């Protein structure tokens, strides 16, 4: 993907992005927490296995990641392809994600089974050239 002026800076500042999935000609967008720093590398997003976005990606891996530009009334849209992370990486990233949102739980925090769960998933998305 060719570098676009302002894209990296705006992406780093966007704590929420929109992920659009596609199913039978229908587009569905939802907000996703953005922990990613570089839109030119693999992006990851925590989710639950039993969600519409997971089902959509299984049928069609095309996704759009949309976030605001630093300029008013403008935005960036990255077309990409999504896949699912393996269980070991998912467990590690989910623990980190949970503690980000619930830092007071750090002393009491634990996940049965070391953090893995069949209900947790990580969606990886990579921009297409």
LOGU-384176 format. One record per residue: residue in one letter; x, z, y of N, C-alpha, C in turn. Coordinates in Angstrom, 3 decimals, padded with zeros to 6 digits. Each point is the difference from the previous one (the first is absolute). Layout:
BEGIN
  r       n.u       n.w       n.v      ca.u      ca.w      ca.v       c.u       c.w       c.v
  A         X         Z         Y         X         Z         Y         X         Z         Y
...
This chain:
BEGIN
  r       n.u       n.w       n.v      ca.u      ca.w      ca.v       c.u       c.w       c.v
  X   000.850   000.000  -001.177  -000.850   000.000   001.177   000.896   000.000   001.242
  X  -000.256  -000.909   000.889   000.762  -000.090   001.243  -000.371   001.164   000.917
  X   001.010   000.619   000.618  -000.273   001.150   000.873  -000.771  -000.434   001.245
  X  -000.983   000.814   000.353  -000.864  -000.266   001.147   000.250   001.079   001.040
  X   000.202  -000.394   001.228   000.295   000.939   001.078  -001.114   001.039   000.151
  X   000.390   001.271   000.024  -000.936   001.098   000.209  -000.680   000.509  -001.259
  X   000.045  -000.748  -001.097  -000.709   000.377  -001.223   000.539   001.299  -000.591
  X   001.297   000.106  -000.176   000.589   001.207  -000.610  -000.296   001.248   000.812
  X   000.149  -000.081   001.301  -000.242   001.149   000.871  -001.459   000.448  -000.067
  X  -000.916  -000.946   000.075  -001.426   000.332  -000.065  -000.368   000.583  -001.359
  X   000.578  -000.537  -001.063  -000.275   000.481  -001.349   000.453   001.444  -000.174
  X   001.183   000.323   000.493   000.518   001.371  -000.100  -000.891   000.995   000.714
  X  -000.626  -000.422   001.089  -000.862   000.890   000.781  -001.394   000.137  -000.590
  X  -000.424  -000.938  -000.826  -001.357  -000.006  -000.552  -000.095   000.981  -001.164
  X  -000.572   001.154   000.225  -000.167   000.975  -001.076  -001.179  -000.370  -000.895
  X  -000.892  -000.807   000.519  -001.089  -000.566  -000.798   000.064  -001.510   000.123
  X  -000.204  -000.680  -001.116  -000.106  -001.447  -000.006  -001.285  -000.337  -000.745
  X  -000.443  -001.230   000.113  -001.149  -000.446  -000.772   000.477  -000.889  -001.130
  X  -000.506   000.266  -001.206   000.274  -000.844  -001.145  -001.289  -000.742  -000.331
  X   000.092  -001.313  -000.060  -001.144  -000.827  -000.361   000.232  -000.562  -001.386
  X  -001.011   000.130  -000.856   000.027  -000.596  -001.332  -001.096  -001.053  -000.069
  X   000.051  -000.807  -001.064  -000.908  -001.138  -000.129  -000.664   000.015  -001.373
  X  -001.332  -000.189   000.008  -000.748  -000.067  -001.262  -001.164  -000.965   000.174
  X   000.009  -001.034  -000.800  -001.107  -000.970  -000.014  -000.367  -000.495   001.399
  X   001.003  -000.339   000.778  -000.225  -000.526   001.340  -000.286   001.053   001.055
  X  -000.045   001.248  -000.391  -000.272   001.101   000.933   001.309   000.706   000.365
  X   000.169   000.328   001.278   001.146   000.769   000.471  -000.445   001.429   000.248
  X   000.814   000.944  -000.469  -000.295   001.415   000.232   001.243   000.645   000.596
  X  -000.147   000.616   001.180   001.113   000.672   000.676  -000.238   001.495   000.020
  X   001.102   000.730  -000.177  -000.084   001.459   000.096   001.316   000.515   000.574
  X  -000.079   001.163   000.655   001.213   000.575   000.585   000.831   000.649  -001.101
  X   001.316  -000.108   000.162   000.945   000.567  -000.949   001.073   000.747   000.793
  X   000.430   001.153  -000.514   001.085   000.735   000.617   001.283  -000.799  -000.168
  X   000.751  -000.150   001.088   001.222  -000.795  -000.032   001.229   000.896   000.094
  X   000.725   000.137  -001.115   001.254   000.743  -000.035   001.191  -000.930   000.046
  X  -000.257  -001.269   000.082   001.041  -001.015  -000.089   000.709  -000.169   001.331
  X   001.261  -000.403  -000.071   000.805  -000.185   001.204   000.302  -001.459   000.297
  X  -000.019  -000.843  -001.031   000.449  -001.373   000.151  -001.008  -000.969  -000.612
  X  -000.666  -000.814   000.821  -001.000  -000.929  -000.530   000.612  -001.163  -000.781
  X   001.313  -000.129   000.037   000.679  -001.083  -000.713   000.423   000.417  -001.407
  X  -000.229   001.279  -000.331   000.307   000.516  -001.335  -001.309   000.361  -000.695
  X   000.112   000.438  -001.260  -001.183   000.416  -000.748  -000.678   001.162   000.732
  X  -001.301  -000.113   000.192  -000.803   001.061   000.616  -000.768   000.700  -001.124
  X  -000.238   001.307   000.145  -000.746   000.718  -001.025  -001.112   000.830   000.629
  X  -001.092   000.144  -000.775  -001.170   000.715   000.474  -000.609   000.793  -001.158
  X  -000.186   001.322   000.156  -000.628   000.801  -001.055  -001.507  -000.255  -000.043
  X  -000.568   000.060  -001.192  -001.436  -000.204  -000.155  -000.455   000.619  -001.314
  X  -001.280  -000.043  -000.231  -000.602   000.449  -001.255  -000.264  -001.217  -000.877
  X   000.198   000.167  -001.301  -000.188  -001.100  -000.942  -001.434  -000.540   000.034
  X  -000.963   000.881   000.131  -001.407  -000.421  -000.007  -000.456  -000.303   001.421
  X   000.544  -001.071   000.563  -000.383  -000.416   001.345  -000.227  -001.502   000.004
  X  -000.776  -000.442   000.945  -000.297  -001.427   000.080   001.265  -000.816   000.274
  X   000.895   000.534   000.838   001.216  -000.774   000.316   000.832  -000.253  -001.236
  X   000.064   000.966  -000.915   000.745  -000.188  -001.244  -000.646  -001.100  -000.841
  X  -001.311   000.053  -000.119  -000.706  -001.040  -000.757   000.176  -001.375   000.645
  X  -000.058  -000.054   001.325   000.199  -001.272   000.701   001.393  -000.571  -000.270
  X   001.024   000.855   000.076   001.382  -000.451  -000.196   000.232  -000.462  -001.436
  X  -000.639   000.662  -000.963   000.120  -000.442  -001.390  -000.503  -001.438  -000.165
  X  -001.046  -000.348   000.730  -000.583  -001.340  -000.098   000.708  -001.015   000.890
  X   000.512   000.465   001.136   000.657  -000.892   000.955   001.039   000.824   000.763
  X   001.287  -000.205  -000.243   001.031   000.839   000.621   000.261  -000.288   001.484
  X  -000.684  -000.982   000.574   000.218  -000.306   001.422  -000.531   001.156   000.855
  X   000.809   000.434   000.978  -000.416   001.023   000.961   000.461  -000.408   001.395
  X  -000.666   000.536   000.992   000.429  -000.120   001.394   000.230   001.407   000.516
  X   001.119   000.207   000.672   000.303   001.276   000.649  -000.063  -000.271   001.500
  X  -000.882   000.695   000.705  -000.233  -000.232   001.421   000.263   001.284   000.774
  X   000.661  -000.143   001.163   000.302   001.159   000.842   000.161  -000.472   001.437
  X  -000.166   000.910   000.966   000.045  -000.399   001.409   001.398  -000.352   000.486
  X   000.037  -000.917   000.924   001.229  -000.355   000.702   000.235   001.043   001.078
  X   001.176   000.005   000.571   000.259   000.882   001.133  -000.682  -000.522   001.261
  X  -000.440  -001.256  -000.040  -000.731  -000.596   001.122  -001.496   000.241  -000.193
  X  -000.682   000.292   001.075  -001.436   000.276  -000.071  -000.758  -001.204  -000.546
  X  -001.008   000.269  -000.810  -000.901  -001.009  -000.550   000.677  -001.024  -000.905
  X   001.155   000.334  -000.565   000.679  -000.881  -000.942   000.306   000.797  -001.268
  X   000.141  -000.723  -001.105   000.326   000.646  -001.258   000.850  -000.935  -000.847
  X   000.614   000.582  -001.034   000.777  -000.759  -000.965  -000.758   000.012  -001.320
  X   000.150  -001.076  -000.755  -000.617  -000.093  -001.312   001.039  -000.563  -000.971
  X   000.270   000.750  -001.052   000.979  -000.403  -001.002  -000.750  -000.372  -001.267
  X   000.163  -001.216  -000.441  -000.579  -000.450  -001.261   000.965   000.366  -001.109
  X  -000.510   000.601  -001.052   000.883   000.428  -001.061  -000.650  -000.023  -001.360
  X   000.777   000.467  -000.959  -000.439   000.089  -001.383   000.174   001.445  -000.450
  X  -001.012   000.555  -000.646   000.025   001.398  -000.423   000.205   000.118  -001.508
  X   000.586   001.123  -000.399   000.182   000.362  -001.404  -000.038   001.523  -000.073
  X  -000.002   000.526  -001.214  -000.090   001.443  -000.183   001.326   000.569  -000.486
  X   000.324   001.186   000.496   001.260   000.681  -000.329  -000.103   000.655  -001.370
  X   001.152   000.255  -000.631   000.009   000.678  -001.292  -000.307   001.487   000.182
  X  -000.308   000.669  -001.112  -000.469   001.387   000.029   001.028   000.968   000.571
  X   001.275  -000.160  -000.318   001.030   000.927   000.469   000.138  -000.030   001.523
  X   000.077  -001.178   000.563   000.114  -000.136   001.456  -001.289   000.464   000.670
  X  -001.137  -000.309  -000.609  -001.281   000.441   000.546  -000.055   001.518   000.105
  X   000.413   000.711  -001.034  -000.016   001.471   000.020   000.873   000.539   001.122
  X   001.187  -000.559   000.170   000.928   000.467   001.042  -000.567  -000.253   001.399
  X  -000.507  -001.195   000.224  -000.510  -000.335   001.331  -001.298   000.729   000.314
  X  -000.845   000.217  -000.996  -001.243   000.717   000.253   000.279   001.435   000.418
  X   000.952   000.653  -000.614   000.340   001.376   000.372   000.449   000.036   001.457
  X   000.864  -000.914   000.370   000.490  -000.088   001.376  -001.153  -000.266   000.955
  X  -000.883  -000.927  -000.329  -001.144  -000.358   000.841  -000.918   001.206   000.205
  X  -000.298   000.737  -001.079  -000.868   001.163   000.091   000.587   001.051   000.937
  X   001.290   000.262  -000.159   000.633   001.012   000.844   000.091  -000.435   001.458
  X   000.062  -001.268   000.271  -000.022  -000.503   001.374  -001.311   000.397   000.670
  X  -001.110  -000.164  -000.716  -001.318   000.306   000.558  -000.352   001.477  -000.083
  X   000.631   000.742  -000.905  -000.314   001.419  -000.197   001.283   000.830  -000.038
  X   000.771   000.056   001.088   001.298   000.697  -000.043  -000.118   001.494  -000.278
  X  -001.116   000.616   000.327  -000.165   001.427  -000.261  -000.051   000.296  -001.495
  X  -000.234  -001.010  -000.818  -000.091   000.188  -001.445   001.366  -000.027  -000.694
  X   001.067  -000.222   000.756   001.327  -000.168  -000.604   000.371   001.166  -000.930
  X  -000.252   001.254   000.393   000.380   001.144  -000.828  -000.890   000.137  -001.232
  X  -001.232  -000.468   000.095  -000.926   000.126  -001.122  -000.173  -001.309  -000.758
  X   000.717  -001.016   000.410  -000.248  -001.343  -000.504   000.485  -000.216  -001.431
  X  -000.849  -000.641  -000.792   000.398  -000.475  -001.317  -001.027  -001.027  -000.454
  X   000.448  -000.919  -000.807  -000.886  -000.964  -000.652   000.121   000.237  -001.501
  X  -001.103   000.235  -000.689   000.101   000.103  -001.460   000.657  -001.265  -000.554
  X   000.838   000.151  -001.005   000.660  -001.150  -000.601   001.119  -000.562   000.854
  X   000.506   000.770   000.971   001.125  -000.452   000.799  -000.360  -000.998   001.085
  X  -001.263  -000.156   000.301  -000.388  -000.900   001.083  -000.672  -001.271  -000.468
  X   000.113  -000.292  -001.285  -000.640  -001.222  -000.469  -001.474   000.257  -000.286
  X  -000.795  -001.010   000.179  -001.424   000.081  -000.278  -000.517  -001.413  -000.209
  X  -000.861  -000.193  -000.977  -000.553  -001.340  -000.196  -000.906  -000.448   001.152
  X  -000.379   000.929   000.869  -000.879  -000.352   001.120   000.753  -000.439   001.250
  X   001.320   000.206   000.043   000.797  -000.328   001.183   000.720  -001.327  -000.196
  X   000.078  -000.745   001.099   000.718  -001.275  -000.035   000.748  -000.199   001.306
  X   000.989  -000.855  -000.063   000.690  -000.474   001.198  -000.162  -001.521   000.010
  X  -000.476  -000.508   001.127  -000.074  -001.443   000.193   001.264  -000.423   000.741
  X   000.727  -000.924  -000.568   001.141  -000.605   000.684  -000.448  -001.333   000.565
  X   000.419  -000.300   001.211  -000.327  -001.283   000.626   001.266  -000.583   000.598
  X   000.220  -001.259  -000.248   001.163  -000.702   000.543  -000.495  -001.220   000.753
  X   000.559  -000.190   001.207  -000.370  -001.159   000.817   000.413  -001.284  -000.700
  X  -000.831  -001.002   000.150   000.323  -001.330  -000.540   000.677  -000.815   001.076
  X   000.927  -000.819  -000.405   000.673  -000.895   000.951  -000.933  -001.118   000.416
